[in-house]
Amino acid sequence: MRERIVVAMSGGVDSSTAAALLQKQGFEVVGITMCFPAYGQSLSISGASKPSCCGLEGIEDAARVAYKLNIKHYTINMQKALRDFVIEDFSREYLNGRTPNPCVRCNQFIKFDILLKKALMLGAKFLATGHYARIVKEKQAYCLKKAKDLKKDQSYFLYRLSQWQLKKIIFPLGNYSKPEVRKLAAEFGLPVADKPASQEICFLPQDDYRAFFKGEIGKNIKPGLIIDQQGDTLGRHKGIIFYTIGQRQGLGIAKGYPLYVTKIDALNNQITVGDKRDALRSEFFIEQPHFILKPIKKKVALKVRIRYNHKEAKAVVFPVGSKFKVRFSKPQFAVTPGQSAVFYDKDKVLGGGIIQP
């Protein structure tokens, strides 16, 4: 009897190719597409500049691929899970002057917890996704490593996975580049081979934060003061949720030189701005630390990424009481509370945590 693998199919080229590859390897593949009705449907608006990954278009494309591959395909409503584990945290964090990463929480609580458990209930041995990352077993432990295609590597979003989860997950695309995946999709005859990639957050239509927040927490959005490093008032902001550390655009202040957001004070509803040097930071603490193997117990030299599109920088990471501190060799721009700091030892992910103010 063939081993069964459930593939999380978004309707995109990556997850579709992952399903085709696993089928070719002899597995019994079952496709599952997560949908978020209250949000996903709005992503299928005619004229949208980007394809949706969890809306009607994504469901239809995943179904077409499943038909092509002659595999079973199910759609599962994840609306409540999205709200409970991602959207409420997303809104709360922004109201507190922080900038969260919803994809990290989605992977931790939805894709590789709820969906993984449902896959196992369907009799699957593994859950597979189209993520660009690698899982490698070393001795008796599972390690998370970067993908072959470093431009597409998504290990940053996966740092909160546990040994139990890594044991039950497969990333079929980890050793492929994006162009290779496109080529494979064409060779398999997949109807989404040329489909553009979606970069947007699934519950933010057109990446429109303003419209989302006005609908979610409009009554809690309050204008306030924009001040400089000396505390002098320079102008007014439209609500702290519309700003993030390092932001330059949309401040509405003419100073004769570029200004950047350097601090967001939710308690006093104030935003502090300064020049680029004021937005540099050398050290910070993390909260909610997570390590894939053993926690760090002494000062260790590693590379640290402070957001997905940030180039890893040399740093030392060390415990301070019950907390962990990161100290960069060179100050980094826009170290942002709420974002994840992920620790790398060469191509291996050790763990990370949430950046504190």
N, C-alpha and C positions, 0 to 999 in steps of 0.2 A: 504493500500500500504506500502511495506517495505521501510524503510529509506535506501538511497543509500550512500555508503561510498567508496571513492576511496582509494586504497592501493598502495603506492609507492613500487613496487616489483623489487628488485635488482637481483633476482634469487638466493638469499642466503636463508639459513634456517630460519633466523629471520623474514624477511618480508613475506616469504611464510607461516610461521606458524601464523603470525598476520592475514593474509588474511583468513586462514582456521578457526581461532578462531572467527573472526567477522561473517563469514558465518554461523558458528554453532550457533551464538547468534541471528540469524534471519535477519541480514542485507543483502541488495543487494550489493554485493561486485563487484567492477570494478577494475581491475589491470592496473597500468600504469608503464612502465619501461622507465627511462630516458636513452638515449644513447648519447655518445659523439664521433661521428664517427672518427674524426681525431686522437683521443687518445684511445678510447675504443677498437678499432680493434687491435691496437698494443698489447693490454693486453692479447690477446688470442693466442699469439705465442705458437707454440707447444713446450712443455718442460718447460713452465713457472712453477716456484716453487710455485706460489700461484694462486688461482682462481681469475678471474677478477669480479668486481661487476657491471661494466657498459659497458663491451665489448660484443662481440658476444656470448660468453659462457653464460654470465649473462642474455642476452635477451632470448636465447634459453631455459635456465632453468626456467625463469619466465613464458614463454609461456607453457612449459610442466606442470608447477604447475597449471596455469590457466585452462588448458585442464582437468587436474585431478579434479579440483574443479568445472568445468563447469561454469566458469565465463568469462565475456568479458575481453579482454586484449589488451591494446594499447601500442605502442612504440612512444616516443616523442623525437625529436631531440633537444638536449639542448647544442649543440656545441657552438653557439654564446653566450649564457648566461654564459657558463663555462668560455669562454675567457674573456668576458666583466667584469664579477664580481669576478672571482677567479684567473685565470691564469695571467692576466695582473698585478693584485695586488701582486700575489705571486712573480713574476719576479721582479717587481719594489721594493718590500720590501727587497728582498735579495740583490739587487744592492745597496740599502741604508744601508746595514749592519745589517738588522733586520731579524728575523726568524718568519714568519707569520704562522698562522694555517688555512690552506685552508678549512678544514671541518667546521669551525665556519662560514666562509663566505658563503660556499655552503648552509648550513642550513638557514642562514639569508636571502640570496638573491635568491636562486634557489629552494630548496625543499619547504620551508615554505613561499615563496612569489609567484614566478612564477608558480610553480607546484600546490600550494594550490589554486591559482586563477583559474587555468585550471580545477581543480577538482570541484570547485564551478560552473564553467561554464557548466560542465557535469551534473549538477543537484545534486551533492553530498552535503550532509549536513556536512560531515567531510572528512579530509584527514588523513589517518592512515599510520604509518611507523613502522618498526621493531626496533626502538630505545629502549634502556633500560633506561627508565626514567618514571616519573609519573606526571600527571597533576591532581591537586586536587582543587576543588572549595571551598574556604573558605569565608563565608559571600557573598559578591557580587564580589569577585575577584578570579582570577585563579592563582594558585601557581604552580611553577615547583619544583619538589622534586626528590631526588635520587631514583634509582630503588631498588627493593628488593635485587637483586644480585649486591652487591657493587663492586665486581670484574669486572662486565660488565657495571657498571653505566656509562651513556653517557651524564649526565646532563651538564657536563662541556662544551660540544659542542653546547648546546642549550640556553646558558644564554642570548642571544640577542633577544629572542622571545618576542613579545609584547602581551598585553592582547587580542587584536583582534585575533592574531594567535593562542594563547593557547585555545581560545574559540572554534576554528574550527579544532583542532588537537586531535587525539587519539593515545595513545601509548599502544597497547594491551598487550605488554610484560612486562610492568613496575612492575608487581607483580609476575613475574616468574623468576626462575634462569635459566641459560643457559642449565644445564642438563635437567631441566623440559621441556624446549622448544624443545630440541632434542627428548625427549620422546614423546611429543605431535606430533611432525612432523612425527615420526614413526607410531604413532597411526592413524594419518590422512592418512597415506600411501603416503606422499609427496615424490616425486622422489629426493628431495635434502636433505632428512633427515640426511644423513651422509656427506654432502658436507662440506669441511673445511671452516673455516671463512677466509675472506680476510681482511688483516690489512693494505694493501698498499693504498696510495693515488691514486685515480682512473686515474689521468692523468700522473702518474709516473710509467711506465713499470718497473717491478722488483725493485721498489723503487730506480731507478737509477737517482739521482739528476744530476750527471755530464752529462750524455747523454742528459737529458732534457734541461739543461741550455745551453749546447753547441749548441743545435738546436734552442733554443729560443732567446738567447742573446749572442751568441758566440763572436761577435765583441766587446762587451762591457766588456768581461772578461779580466782583466789585472792583471798580477802578481805584487807583491809588497813586502814590508818589513815586517818581523816579529820582533818585538822588545820586550824587557823585561820591567819590571816596572820602570826602571831607564831611559828608552829610548835608550838603547844600542841595536844594531842590532844583532839578533841571527841567522837569515836565511831569506828565501824568501817564500812567499805563492803563490799559484797557481791562486788566485782570491778570493776575500772576500766572494763570493757567496757559496763557498765550505766549509765555516766554520760557527760555531755557538758558542755562549757563553757556556763555560763548556766543550767544545770539548777537548779530549785528544789525540785521534788517528789521524794519518795522518799529524802531524806537521813536521816530518822529522828533529827533533832537538834532539840531545843527550846532556843532561845536568847533568845526574847523579841522577836525581829525576824527578818524573812526572810533566809535564807542562800542563796547561790548558789555553784555550782561555779565557781571562778576559775582552777584549774590542775589538770591531770592529769599526774602524774609516774609514768610507766610503769616507769622504772628502779628507783625505790624503792617502787613499788606504793602510792602515796599520792595522796589527793585533797585539794586545798586549797579551803576555802570562805571567803566573806566577804560583805559587804553588796553592794548593787547597784553602788555606786561602784567597788568592787574588781573588778567584772566588766567595766569599761569599758576600752577600749584605743584609742590614737590611731594607732599605726603598726605595721607588720609587713612581713616579707619574704614573697615567694612563691617556690615552687620549681616546676619543670616548666612554665616559662612557654610560652605559645603565643599567637601573633598571627595573625589571619586574613589580614592584609596584611603590612605591614612592622613590625618590632619598634620599640618606643619607644626613641629614642636620646637624648632630653633630657627635662627635667622638663615634664610635661604635666598641665594641669588637666582632670580627667575626673569622671565619677560612677562609683562602685564599689558593686557589690552583693556582700555577703559570704555570702549563702545565698539560696535561691530566694525565701523569703517575707520577705526583708529589703528595706526601702525603700532605693533607691540613695542614697548620700551623697556630698557633694562631697569630693574628695581630689586630691592630686597623686601621680602615678606617675612614678618616675624610676629609671634604671639605677644600680646601685652595683656596680662591677666587673662580674662575670658574673651578678649577681642583679638583681632589681627590688624596689623598696620602695614601699609604699603609705603615705601619710600623710594621715589624715582632717583636715578642717577642724574637726570636733567629734568627741570620742571616741565610739565606737560600742560598743553592748552585745554581749557574747558573740562576739567575734572568735574563731572556732573553728578550730584547726589541723586540716587534713585537708579542710575545706570549700573550695570554689572561690571565689576573688575574681574577679569578671568586670567588665571595664572597658567603659564606655559613653561614646560621644560623641553626645549627644542620643539618637536611637533606633538608633544603629548600634553593633554589638558590635565592639570592637577586638581583644579577646582576654582573657587572664586567666592564672591559675595557681593552684596549691594553697597555701593559707595554711600558713606554717611556725609552729612553736611560738614 
